[in-house]
Structures are given as C-alpha cells and as structure tokens.
Amino acid sequence: MRRNGRSHYLFSITLLAATLSVGFAAHAQTPAPSPTASPTPSLEREFFKNILRDQKAIWTAPFHLHRSDAKWMIPSGVGLMALITTDRITGDEIAKSDRQVNASRIISYAGSTYGVGAIAATFYLVGRKRNDARARETGLLSTEAFVDSYIVGHALKGITQRARPLAGSERSEFFDGGNSFPSGHSIQAWSVATIVANEYHDHRIVQVAAYGLATAVSLSRFTGKKHYLSDVLVGSALGYGIGRYVYHAHHRKKLNASDEDEGLTESPWPAIAPSFNRRTRQYGVAFTWSF
C-alpha cells in the first residue's frame, strides 16, 4: 500500500509534530531576565520583534530536549502514530453521519482567522478604552500567539501535505498536496484560549469558558469532516504550547504597577488639542497618540 511505502516519512513527521507540540508545551517558560535597567518598551513597540523571538524558540525547541524527556517523548510519539494509523477508520465512521455537520461548521467559526482576530481585537480595544492594562495585554498577546500559531500551522501543512477526509481515495495520505495536518482552527483557538486563561487565572469561569470553547472548536473540525483526530490533537497541543510560551515570555508581571514601570497605561485614545502662536499668527491642531 502507499501508506506502507511512506512509513519512514510518516515516522519523521510524527516525531516532528510530537516534539514541537508536547515538547514545546512542556518546556515553555519565562526567558532569563535581562540585566539591563533600561525602561521596558511597550508591547506594541516590541510586537514584531517578539514574534521573531517566538519563532526562533518554537523551531529550535527540539534541540533543547534532554535524555530525561524520553519518558514523555516516546509515549507521545507512539500514541500519535497509533492515532494516525487509525485516522482513516475513525474519519470514515464520522463521515457516515451528516446531522452534526451544520452545528460543527457554526462552532468552528470561533477558531477561524476572523474569529480569533475579533476576540483579540475586542480585548485590546476594550482595554484601551477603559484603561484596563490586563485586557489590553490580553489582546496584544493573543494577537501575537495567533500570528505565531498561523505561521507554524501553515508551515507544517506545507511540509506534511496531508489529504483531508473528503479527498477521495487519497484521504488521510501525507505528501499528496493536501493541507489537513495539523488543524489550523485548533492551533489558533488553543493559542488564544491559553493566553486568555493565563491572563485571567484568578477567574475560574473565564478559564473554563476559554478552554471549553477551544475544545469545542477542535472537536467540531473532526465532526465537521474537515480534519482527522490526529490533526486536531497536534493542533491543540501546538496551540496550547505557543500560548503558554507567549504568555510566560512577554507577560508584564505587575499590570497594576505605575505607568512608568510597565508602559501599559498610557492614554488609551488619541489626544487632540488646539495649537496657536499669537506672535506668528499660526493656528492649528495637535494630534498625539502614545502607545
């Protein structure tokens, strides 16, 4: 069979996915603090630099593993291989039912680019309007995690090229020009949900809602016949790991501290004021927006 002929490629992809997802999630932590005493730049100013740093940390994560990590790497790799092996069976079973497809499609909207983008933008804009540092940071870090997950997800899709469940006889096969592995909706939903849950760790209902919605989105991609279980599992694990890393790497620990210390509580909206000089008879309007 074609699948057997590509087993060595599949095994390599499995190890890569397992290492990036479970490994990165397990080792995501706060980088060592910088010894410099210079003022901390705002998250807006550091946004693109942080994304570059995140990508370096994500893709180099496999090189920072230790021998002791074998205790979770081996079971994870074996489990993922087993799931991939049975994907066609479970996918064909769920394909026999159409009753859940409509609901699955609606739920999955929350994990789409527009869905997670709207969530991140809402947190940020509300944070600026209400001068709420935590909501503002949640919006910024959610956007950062979303961009990171989008890049990683599409890169892995391009590498694996797995055919989707409705692709006909080539369904579930790797390296056939598909884009099923991993689930983009899952990785995006979990990356943003993890940021929200960590930012509002003192609100249990927010954590339950965030992770619950991410779980629903992931499952809807399987029940909606868009992805296999392994696609969803790897996407969810990657999203969780990315969100966890972004939060611990860039979270400002004292959101209620002074404005000068954190650089998060400047005026949330542009300031417009009249400007004139009697001596030169010059009149105008000054427009400033600090962020």
ZIBEL-V28018 format. One record per backbone hydrogen bond with DSSP energy under -1.0 kcal/mol. NH is the residue of the N-H (numbers start at 1). CO is the residue of the C=O. E is the energy in kcal/mol with one decimal. If there is no record, write none. Layout:
BEGIN
nh:NH co:CO e:E
nh:NH co:CO e:E
END
This chain:
BEGIN
nh:5 co:1 e:-1.7
nh:7 co:4 e:-1.4
nh:10 co:6 e:-2.4
nh:11 co:7 e:-2.4
nh:12 co:8 e:-1.6
nh:13 co:9 e:-2.4
nh:14 co:10 e:-2.5
nh:15 co:11 e:-2.3
nh:16 co:12 e:-2.2
nh:17 co:13 e:-2.9
nh:18 co:14 e:-2.9
nh:19 co:15 e:-2.5
nh:20 co:16 e:-2.6
nh:21 co:17 e:-2.7
nh:22 co:18 e:-1.3
nh:23 co:18 e:-1.4
nh:25 co:21 e:-1.9
nh:26 co:22 e:-2.2
nh:27 co:23 e:-1.9
nh:28 co:24 e:-1.0
nh:46 co:42 e:-1.5
nh:50 co:46 e:-2.9
nh:51 co:47 e:-1.6
nh:52 co:48 e:-1.8
nh:53 co:49 e:-2.2
nh:54 co:50 e:-2.7
nh:55 co:51 e:-2.5
nh:56 co:52 e:-1.8
nh:57 co:53 e:-2.2
nh:58 co:54 e:-2.7
nh:59 co:55 e:-2.4
nh:60 co:56 e:-1.4
nh:63 co:60 e:-1.4
nh:64 co:61 e:-1.9
nh:69 co:66 e:-1.6
nh:70 co:67 e:-1.7
nh:71 co:68 e:-1.2
nh:72 co:69 e:-1.5
nh:73 co:69 e:-2.6
nh:74 co:70 e:-1.9
nh:76 co:72 e:-1.8
nh:77 co:73 e:-2.7
nh:78 co:74 e:-2.6
nh:79 co:75 e:-2.6
nh:80 co:76 e:-2.4
nh:81 co:77 e:-2.2
nh:82 co:78 e:-2.3
nh:83 co:79 e:-2.0
nh:84 co:80 e:-2.5
nh:85 co:81 e:-2.3
nh:86 co:82 e:-1.4
nh:90 co:86 e:-2.3
nh:91 co:87 e:-3.0
nh:92 co:88 e:-2.3
nh:93 co:89 e:-1.7
nh:94 co:90 e:-2.2
nh:95 co:91 e:-1.5
nh:96 co:93 e:-1.1
nh:97 co:94 e:-1.3
nh:104 co:100 e:-2.3
nh:105 co:101 e:-2.4
nh:106 co:102 e:-1.9
nh:107 co:103 e:-2.4
nh:108 co:104 e:-2.2
nh:110 co:107 e:-1.5
nh:111 co:108 e:-1.5
nh:112 co:109 e:-1.4
nh:116 co:112 e:-2.6
nh:117 co:113 e:-1.7
nh:118 co:114 e:-2.1
nh:119 co:115 e:-1.9
nh:120 co:116 e:-2.4
nh:121 co:117 e:-2.5
nh:122 co:118 e:-2.3
nh:123 co:119 e:-2.0
nh:124 co:120 e:-2.1
nh:125 co:121 e:-2.8
nh:126 co:122 e:-2.4
nh:127 co:123 e:-2.1
nh:128 co:124 e:-2.1
nh:129 co:125 e:-2.5
nh:130 co:126 e:-2.6
nh:132 co:127 e:-2.2
nh:136 co:132 e:-2.2
nh:137 co:133 e:-2.5
nh:138 co:134 e:-2.5
nh:139 co:135 e:-2.1
nh:140 co:136 e:-2.0
nh:141 co:137 e:-3.1
nh:142 co:138 e:-2.2
nh:143 co:139 e:-1.9
nh:144 co:140 e:-2.3
nh:145 co:141 e:-2.8
nh:146 co:142 e:-2.4
nh:147 co:143 e:-2.5
nh:148 co:144 e:-2.4
nh:149 co:145 e:-2.7
nh:150 co:146 e:-2.4
nh:151 co:147 e:-2.2
nh:152 co:148 e:-2.5
nh:153 co:149 e:-2.8
nh:154 co:150 e:-2.2
nh:155 co:151 e:-2.0
nh:156 co:152 e:-2.4
nh:157 co:153 e:-2.0
nh:158 co:154 e:-2.1
nh:159 co:155 e:-1.6
nh:160 co:156 e:-2.9
nh:161 co:157 e:-2.7
nh:163 co:173 e:-2.9
nh:167 co:164 e:-1.8
nh:171 co:168 e:-1.8
nh:172 co:163 e:-1.3
nh:173 co:170 e:-1.9
nh:175 co:160 e:-3.3
nh:176 co:161 e:-2.8
nh:178 co:161 e:-1.3
nh:180 co:162 e:-2.1
nh:183 co:231 e:-2.0
nh:187 co:183 e:-2.1
nh:188 co:184 e:-2.2
nh:189 co:185 e:-2.6
nh:190 co:186 e:-2.5
nh:191 co:187 e:-1.6
nh:192 co:188 e:-1.9
nh:193 co:189 e:-2.4
nh:194 co:190 e:-2.1
nh:195 co:191 e:-1.3
nh:196 co:192 e:-2.4
nh:197 co:193 e:-2.7
nh:198 co:194 e:-2.0
nh:199 co:195 e:-2.6
nh:200 co:196 e:-2.2
nh:201 co:198 e:-1.1
nh:203 co:200 e:-2.0
nh:207 co:203 e:-1.8
nh:208 co:204 e:-2.6
nh:209 co:205 e:-2.2
nh:210 co:206 e:-2.6
nh:211 co:207 e:-2.6
nh:212 co:208 e:-2.3
nh:213 co:209 e:-2.3
nh:214 co:210 e:-2.0
nh:215 co:211 e:-2.3
nh:216 co:212 e:-2.3
nh:217 co:213 e:-2.4
nh:218 co:214 e:-2.3
nh:219 co:215 e:-2.5
nh:220 co:216 e:-2.1
nh:221 co:217 e:-1.1
nh:223 co:219 e:-2.8
nh:224 co:220 e:-1.6
nh:225 co:222 e:-1.6
nh:226 co:221 e:-1.9
nh:227 co:221 e:-2.0
nh:232 co:228 e:-2.0
nh:233 co:229 e:-2.7
nh:234 co:230 e:-2.4
nh:235 co:231 e:-2.0
nh:236 co:232 e:-2.5
nh:237 co:233 e:-2.5
nh:238 co:234 e:-2.6
nh:239 co:235 e:-2.4
nh:240 co:236 e:-2.5
nh:241 co:237 e:-2.4
nh:242 co:238 e:-2.7
nh:243 co:239 e:-2.6
nh:244 co:240 e:-2.5
nh:245 co:241 e:-2.2
nh:246 co:242 e:-2.8
nh:247 co:243 e:-2.2
nh:248 co:244 e:-2.2
nh:249 co:245 e:-2.5
nh:250 co:246 e:-2.0
nh:251 co:247 e:-2.0
nh:257 co:254 e:-1.8
nh:262 co:258 e:-1.7
nh:263 co:259 e:-2.7
nh:271 co:288 e:-4.0
nh:273 co:286 e:-2.3
nh:275 co:284 e:-2.9
nh:277 co:282 e:-2.5
nh:281 co:277 e:-1.3
nh:282 co:277 e:-1.6
nh:284 co:275 e:-2.6
nh:286 co:273 e:-3.6
nh:288 co:271 e:-2.6
END
